[in-house]
Amino acid sequence: NFKNEAAEKKWLDSVTAVKGKLHEKENFLPDFKNISAQFLINNIDRAFEVRQKSPFCKDLSDAEFYEYILPYRVGTEKLEFWRDQVLNDFTQAQKDSIYGFTTVLAATSYIDKIYQKKFQFGGNRYFKEKKVRSYSELLKDKSGKCDDMCSLVVFALRALGIPSGFDGIQYKRASNDVGHGWCFVLDTKTKRNYPFDALSDNGPGFFNLPYKNAPKVMRKQFALISANSIKNNQSIIHPNLFEDNSLDVTSEYFETTNLTIPLERKYPEPMYLSIWNNG
């Protein structure tokens, strides 16, 4: 709750002068040990209710429903009944307006504009923040980075029955380790994904990825990738290039080519090509 980045830095400097360099400590609580049956039941009930109510879920396959509506999380945020919170934040008139739109693009733009008044991009101070905030935490803080903006919008879209998710790149360029994240909505009529920058004036259908030298575009998803993937406990592959629940969707944004490179001998570790050589 600092007024600006300068005030935050002044406070951090005063603490580190006494305590030394600070390290963020993460405690992971596995859901299978902490989640309640009632929480799951509530999430499932609300998800199926909105699937029946939303016109934008028409022609939605079970697989698409499981991935873009049903998940009880967007990331690794704390557990809460966010679906109920979203639905309570919208008046009945607003809900009627959303379901009155003939296209998913128009409905998404309407929702996006509502949240533009509640949340804004907070600047550089959030770039190195690892914490993934919940729906209520985001609305309380009112600002954050692009991933936070995506989380907020995806919470709202899924709660209102619009199949959605978000994509991103880890880095923009070799000299800049700041990546970018953006949302997409699925049009079940055309089975096409429409990407857009969350909380921007350019809604879905007007997105153009400006980073032509970007590395792979990865999609956050709830389902785990096959255990037969290249990752294993002994792997030294860079973690930013591979995650259990990220899907490579680069071909949706760029023209791509698959390469086969024969190796003269078998190596004990996975090998990958580096497009940058300075780390």
N, C-alpha and C positions, 0 to 999 in steps of 0.2 A: 504493500500500500504506500509506496514512496511516490512523491509528487512527480519525480522525473528520474532519468538515468543518473544524473549528477548526484542527486541526493542518495540514491541507492549505492553508488560507488563510494561516497564519503563514509557511509555507515559500514560498508564492507571493509574499507581500508582501516577503519578504527578497530574493527574486530580482529582482522588478520595481523595487525600490529602487535596484538596481545597473544592471540592464539596460534599464529602462523597460518599457512595456506589452508583454506577450507576444502574439504572433500565431501561431496554429497553422498550420503549413505542410503542405499535402497534396500528395503525389506520386501521380498516377494511372498505373498500369501497365496498358496495354491487354492483355486476355486473349489476343487473337490473336497477340501478340508474345511472350507469356510462358507461356501454358498448354501443357502437354505432351499428346501423344496418349495416353500411358498414363494420365494423370489423367482424361481424358474417357472412355476405355474403362472404367476402373474404376467411374466414376460411372454410366455407362450400364448396365454389367453388374449392379451392385448394385440399381439402380432396377428393372430388368426382373425380377430375381430376387425382389424383395419384392412386385412386382405379382402374380406367380404364387402367392406364398406367403400373402399377406395376404387374409383373408376380406373386408376392408373395401375392397379394390380390385375386388371383383366388381361387374360392371355399370359399371365406370369406363370412360368413353369415352377415345379416344386424346387428344383435345384436353384433357380434364381431367387425364389422366396427364402430359402435357407440361407443364402449368401447376402442378400441385399435388404431384407426386412427383418428376419427372425433373430439375428444375433443379439445377445443381451449386453454386449459391449461394442464400442467403436474401436478402442485401443486397449490400454492397460489401466484405464482410470478406475477409481473406486466404484464399487457396486452401489447402485441406487435405482429407484423406480423412475427412471427418466422418461419413460413413455407417458406415465400419468402426469408428470410435471409439464411435458410439452403440451399435452391435450388440455391441461388446465390453463396454460398460458394463452390459448387461443379462444376467442369468443365463438359462439355458435354461428354468428354471422360470417366470421372469417373462415370457419370450416366450410360453410355453405359456398362461399366464394371460391375456395380452393377446389372443391369437388365440382364446381360449376364450369371450370375451365375445360375447353375441349382438347387441349394438348398438355402434355407433361411439362413442356418448356415454359408455358405461360404460368402454370401453377407453381413451378419451382422459382421463377423470377419473383412472383408475388411473395412467397415465403422468404426468399433471400432478402428482399427489401425490408421486410419486417424486422429481421435480425440485424440489418445494417444500423438500425437505431439503437440496438442493445449492445453491440460489440464492435470494436475497431482494432486495426492493426497497431500493435504497441511498439514497434521498432526493434532496434538491435538488442535491447536488454533481454529479450525473450529467446534469442537465437540459440543460446547454449543451455537453455532450460530443458531438462530431460523429462520432468514430470508431465504425465498426460492427465489433464484435468477433466472432471466429470461435468455433466450438463449444468448442475447447480453452481459448481465452482467457477465455470466459465462466465455465467451470467453475473455472478457476484464480482468477479475481477474486472469484467467489461473490456479487457484488452489482452492481446497475445500475438503469437506468430501465425503464419499461414496454416500450419497444421491444426492449431487451436480453432481457427476460423472454420476449417473443414469439419472438424469434429462437431462443432456446434450445429452447423447446417445439416450434417448427416443425421445427427440425433433427431432433429426436427423433421426432416424428410421421411425417415423411416417410421417415426411415430405416426405420421400422417398418411402413411401408405404409399409413398413414392420410392420405388426401388433405387437405391443410390449407394455410393461408396466414394473412396478417394484414391487418387494416384499421386505419384511424386518422383522426384529425382533427388539423389543424395547430394550431388554437387552440381553447380552451374558451370564451373570451369576449374582448371587446375589450381589457379591462384586464389580461389574462393571456395571455402568449404561449406558455404551456406547453400542448402538445397531449396526446393520449392515443392509445395503440395497444393493440389487443387481437387475439386469434387467432380463427380459425374452423375448423371441420372440415366436410367435405362428406360427407353421408350419401348414398351412391350408390343406396340403395333408394328414397329419396324425392326425390333430387336437390335437397335442401335444405341450405343452409349454417346451421350452428349456431355463433354467436359466443360467446366467453367471455373473461374476463380471465385472462391467463396467470398460473399459479402462485397462483391464488386458490382459496378453498374452494368458490366457486360455479362449478361446471363447466359445460360446454356445455348449453344448453337453459334456463339461468337468467339470461341476460345481459339487462340493460336499460340502454341508453345514457342516462346521467343528464343529459347536457348538451343540453337542449332548444333552447338558443340556439346550438348548434354550427353551424359552416359545413359545407361538403361533406365527406362521408365518402369517403376514397380508399382503394383496394385496391392494395397492392404486388403487382405481377405480373412474371413473367419476360419474357413476350412484349412486344415494343414496340408502342405504339399506331401506327396508320396514319400514314404520312408526310404525308398530306393533312390532318392535324390543324391546329389554329389556331396552333401554335407555329412560329416561324421565326427565323432568325438576327437579324433586325432587330426582333423583337418586344420591346415594353416591358412586356408583361404580367407581373404579379408571379410569380416562380418558384414560390412556395408554392402557387399556385392551379393549377399545371399541371406535370406531369412526364411524360417520355416513357413511363415504365413504370408509371404509376399509372392506375387505372381508377375512374371516378366510380360509386360504388355507394350513393349517398345514398338512392335510392328503396327500398333494402332495409331502411332503418332509419326513414325518415320518409315521410309523405305528401308528394309533390312535384308541382309543376306546371311545365310548360314554357311559357315566355313568348316571344312574338314581338314585338319592338319595331322598327317601321319607322324607318329613318333618312332624313333629308331629303337627305343627301349621303353620298358614300363617303369614309371616313377611311383614311389610309395605315396606321394601326396598329389592332390589335384593341381593341375597347372592352369593358369589363366593369362590371357594377354593383357598388358597394361597400356592404356592409351595415354597415360601420363607417367613420367618417370621421376617426379620429385616427391613421391610419397602420397 
